[in-house]
Amino acid sequence: MNSWKHEPASRRAAILQKWHDLLVAHTEDLAGILTAEQGKPLTEARAEVAYGADYVRWFAGEALRIDGEILQAPSPDKRVIVLKQPVGLCAAITPWNFPIAMVTRKVAPALAAGCAMVVKPAPQTPFSCLAIAELALRAGLPSGLFSVVTGEASVIGPVLSTHPLVRKLSFTGSTKVGKLLIAQASGTVKKVTMELGGNAPFVVFEDADLEAAVTGLMVSKFRASGQTCICANRILVHESIRERFTNLLKHAVSELRVGPGTQESITQGPLIDRAALNKVEHLVSDAVAKGARVLLGGRPHPLGGTFYEPTILDGCTPAMELWHEEIFGPVVALYEFSTEEEAVAMANDTRVGLASYVYTSDMRRFWRVGEALEYGMVGVNTGAISNAAAPFGGIKESGYGREGSSHGIDDYLTLKYLCLGGIG
Ligand code: NAP
């Protein structure tokens, strides 16, 4: 690791760029592995390879821009110089829903900064991570800088979060596990980045382009069969457009094709495991028992396994469990509002604050609502907000730290200043 941090930035950048190129060149192989272990359709798997590779390309560029500063000194005989240095050995614990992208957006900035990284991937999806680590080696990354440890979280987690050699821990996963890791990491005062759960509101105002709103909702809600942290979870629709919006939505959802992700025509794969299926079944039956109407789906899919039918629930209310819980399945929960103030209050009625979405054609409303939403990210008239150029991350119990953008490298760097005296 010591020699890596002393490599010229241009060499670190060149290796990252080569890694990116290999990821792209192996898209078909990686997508095949991803679909086999995660279940998402091949088209989504290919898109994830491109999305994950993009973080590598982005941070190859950022490696070249880790610049310090010379500050104005308090007296003429002094100079204050600020250095940015790699934080040291980093560890990452990642989830199964984006087994490539959640890894690259941590490993790439760490390597760009001059750090080494140990990754514990989710047990459902270890092979994608191992495959991209092999490609990093083929790109010329010295061995030992990007290590993968597979196995029991109960054994590996405490080591990564408490070992004094690990100077930074980056976690993407549930808020429950994130809180535990924060507590464990506090013993050695590690730098910590937490990308935790969400509960995204998707607000459709009466002045919205409804067709665009339905298209955006389909993108946000049904990617990875509804199993992403930024999936629209609560769909808030103005009362005056509810019927038209719902009709358009029903048509779009009925076009989805459920089945094995390896078949090219499929748009919805299975849920990750039986526990995920049980959770979705529970949330839907709780909502129905409390008055929600099933407009489409509402059951496990006849294909069996962990497939679930694309579902629309109308007439949802905050009394239902899915108001506060991430559904993590292909279920649209529709709520109604009548004023802008009510919509904002409903949207903010949650302990987490990751992604949110607003559809409106009124620029004044865009500013008012965009500023009032208590979220790290607000998609305005789009359901696709995540890309390497943007600072991805949340507030409240969705965590802290940002991944992607020029800010995404900051968590892998520390600031040090040199105060020079006696200059005269
Ligand atoms: P999870 O149960 O928190 O697991 C995530 C990772 O943490 C897995 O590798 C898991 O390994 C590990 N883990 C579990 N318990 C641990 C412990 N005690 N110590 C150390 N590691 C431990 O989350 P998940 O259900 O797999 O993923 C879905 C969650 O991730 C959702 O809440 C979603 O919103 C969130 N997410 C957030 C983002 C974001 O960027 N904010 C992105 C994607 C997903 P084991 O399975 O072996 O326990």
Boltz pocket constraint, residues with backbone or C-beta under 6 A from the ligand:
constraints:
  - pocket:
      binder: B
      contacts: [[A, 93], [A, 94], [A, 95], [A, 96], [A, 97], [A, 98], [A, 102], [A, 120], [A, 121], [A, 122], [A, 123], [A, 151], [A, 152], [A, 153], [A, 154], [A, 156], [A, 157], [A, 158], [A, 172], [A, 173], [A, 174], [A, 175], [A, 177], [A, 178], [A, 180], [A, 181], [A, 194], [A, 195], [A, 196], [A, 197], [A, 198], [A, 228], [A, 229], [A, 230], [A, 326], [A, 354], [A, 394], [A, 398]]
      max_distance: 6.0
